[in-house]
Amino acid sequence: MGSPQDSIEHRVRDEDWAALIREAARGDQSALATLYDRTNRLIFGLILRIVGDRATAEEVLLDVYTQVWRQASLYDTKRGAPLAWLMTIARSRAIDRVRSGKTEQQGKESLETVGEVASMSISPEDSAAVSERQRLVRSALGSLSAEQRQVIELAYYSGLSHSEIALRLGQPLGTVKTRTRLGMMKLREMLRPLTEARP
């Protein structure tokens, strides 16, 4: 669980980043540059885990901020924190690149390593919070059965649909859907402290 100080810091950071997105929506390129400087290492870490290739990840990162520039006016703070919005765009772009066949290596690392690349470069004041989140995520993933974990990793990193996962694993579609649903329910329950710690 994050401390009250962590919650205050996250709120201030989110307000700062949301303001930069609003300024970018009004055509302020310096706001986009500042947003990039403050968030790119976190975004790059996620992209690299999905595409598995540094050069490709750098290309996708550029695509992400190009999309942010074009769609900044669509961002709504009521629908989530700025980082969540950026991560959603990044994940979608990275999966699109993997599916397009422009890179052969898909993200093969396990879910528990997500964020390690990003955490190497984040500020000291965020490192304790990141460590706690990683501990909770590892614990939550460890509570899943191997089968549940496998289908969730295939869906998250490779962007596979239930049908594609069933085909790859040679499992009935219903089995894949059930394992995914049960695994996600368990993860949500285990990771509730993370969401409750946020403002």
N, C-alpha and C positions, 0 to 999 in steps of 0.2 A: 504494500500500500504506500502511496506517496504521502509525504508530509504536507501540512497546510502550506508550507513555503513552496513546495514543488507545485502545488495547485496554483498558487499566485503567479509563479514564474511562467507556468504553462499558459495561464490566462493572458498575461502581459505579452508573451511571445505570439500567441494566436491573434491578439488584437493588432499587434505590430504587423504581422504578415498579412492579415486581412486588409489592413489599411494600404499596404503596398499593392495588393491585388486590385483594390478599388482605384488606386492612382494609375496603375497600368491600364485598367479599363478605360480611363480617360485619356489614354495616349501618352502617358509619362514613361518614356523608355528608361530613364534613370531608376524609376521605381522597380521596373522589371529586373534591371541589373542588380539592384540591391537585394531583391527577393532571391535571385539566382545565387548571389554570394552567400546568403544565409541558409539556403536550403539544398543546394546542389549535391553536397556530399551525402546527405541522407537519401536523396532521390537516386543518385548514382549507385549507391549500395544495393538498393532494391533491383534496379535494372540489371546490374551485373550478375546478381544471383539468378535472374531469369534467363538472360541470353547467354551467360557463361563465357563471354568474350569481351575483353576490355575495349577494343576498337569499336565493336558494334555497340557496346553500351554507351560509348561517348557520342555516337551518332544518334542513338535513341534519346539520350539526354537533351541534345539540341532540339530534336523533334518535340520533346515534352514542353520545353520552354517556349517554342514557337507556338504550340497549341495553347499554352497558358496566355500568351500575348493576344492570340485571336479570340479566346473564349473567356477572358478575365471578367467581362461584363455578366457572364452567366453564373459566376460564383455567388453562392448564397450562404452566409454564415449560419443560417437556421438549419441547413442540411448537413453541417459537419465542420470540423476544424480545417483550417487552410492546409495543414500537412496531409490530412486524410484526402482532401480533394486532389492535391498534387500527386500523392501516392496512387490514387485511382487512375489518373491520367497516365502516370508512368507505367503502371502494371499493364494497362490496356495497350499502350504503345509497344512495350517490350514483348508482350504475347503476340501482337500483330506481326512484329519483326520475326519472331521465331516461326510463326505459321507461314510467313511469306517465303521461307526457305533461304533467306539471305544469310542465315547462320545455321550451321549444322548442330552445334552443341546446345542442347537445352539445359536449363538450370537443373543440375543433378544434386546439388547440395541439399541437405535436409532442412526442413523448416526451422529447426532450432538454431541454425547458424545465421538466419536472417538478421540483418542489422550489425553484424560484426564488422563489415567493411565500413559502414557508416560510423560506428562507434569509435573507430580509430581516429576520426577527425573531428568529433564534436567537442564542444566547449566543456571545460572541467565541471561547470555547474550542472550540466545535463548528464554527466557520466554516471552519477549514482542512480539517477532515475532510470537511465537506460539499462544499467546492470540489474536493477530490480525487475524491470519489465522482461528482460531476457531470462531471468531466473524463473519468473512466473510462466513464461511461454514454454520453457524447457520442461517445467514441472507438469504443465497442462498436456503437452505432447506426450510426455512419458506415461500419462495416465490412459492414453488411447491404446486400443489393441493395434497390433502391427498392421492388420488389414485396414482398419479405419485410417490410420496414419498414412498408409500407402495411397489410398484413393484421394485423400485431402491434398497430399503433396502433388499428385498428378494433376488435380484440378487447379491448384494454386499456381504452381510453377510452370507447368506445360500448357495451361489454359485449355485442357481437354474437357470435352463435354462428358456427361454420364455415359452416353453411347460409346464415345471413343475410349473411355477408360475401360468399359466392359469388354470392348473388342481387344484392347491391348492386354488385359489380364485374363481373358478367356473366362470371364464371369458373367452370370446372368445380369441383365440390366437392373432388375429389381434389387438384386443383392448389392450392386454398386450404389444405387440410390439410398438404400437403407443404411449401409455403412457410412456414407457421406453424411446423411442427416443425423444419425446417432453421434458420429464423431464431432460434427459441428455443434450439436447441442451440448455435448460434454465440454468442448473447448469454451463455448460461451459462458457456461457455468463456472468453469475454472478461472477464466480471465475476467470475471465480473469485477474483481478488485481494481483492475486497470481502468475500466470505464467509470467506476464509482469514484476513483481518485481524481478524475478530470472534472473541471468546473462544468 
